[in-house]
Amino acid sequence: MARSSDSDARSPARGGRSRGVADGRRLTSYPSLQTDLENASATWVDEAVVSEDGLVTSRRPDDLDAFNQALLRAFTDGPAGG
């Protein structure tokens, strides 16, 4: 029998408790993850890139250039600049 890791046990998708990483944050992702993020108390938006409090998220591979630019800004400016 396979043993689940501690992170699997805490995963909301596995019925565990959320660690709060998404809680109250504005995020983007593939549209198929919208419900999961909203269930984790995130505000999901359909935008190429969202940068908030040092966390940079993007929607899909087509948004890679915008994601890379946002990462460079986050590294240059630090979390407060995002």
Buried (B, 14 or more C-beta within 10 A) or exposed (E): EEEEEEEEEEBBEEEBEBEEEBEEBBBBBEEEBBEBBEEBBBBBBEBBBBBBEEBBBBBEEEBEEBBEEBBEBBEEEEEEEB
